Amino acid sequence: MWLDTLAEEPAALSVDAFAAQLATWWAVHQDSHSAFVARLRGPEIVGMAWVALVPRVPRPGATRRLSADIQSVFVLPNQRGQGIGSALVEAASDHATRLGSLCVTVQSGRRAVPVYERLGFASSRQLLRRPPDRVPAADSNDREV
């Protein structure tokens, strides 16, 4: 993760400090997030993917509902194009499905969309996003909730 964002955001932390923060975060979120890593005949990790498992509100006849979101997929640049990322996404998706997830989503950068489409992901008009900077317009009919 540290390598993946280094070009976008200059490192405010050393890799060791970030690793400590990530370990602390994962200790708190280990029940909802699973990490998948790829290695090639050695101890060096060459790729990763996370899946977040989100409990959904029960419905009549479906009291145990779960959704999943693939997050932070990364493969070292010199290892890309070998199917490592696809294998990681498949493993994370299969894990979520085995646990009972009704759907698996991913938010992707433009370049990775064809990869996800090859893996069976498709755009959906029902999955909508609201940007955090959107402020609802004042409406005289607004009521307190």
Buried (B, 14 or more C-beta within 10 A) or exposed (E): EBEBEEEEEEEEEEEEEBEEEEEEEEEEEEEEBBBBEBEEEEEEEBBBBBBBBEEEEEEEEEEEBBBBBBBBBBBBEEBEEBEBBBBBBBBBBEBBBEEEBEBBBBEBEEEBEEBBEEBEBEEEEEEEEEEEEEEEEEEEEEEEE
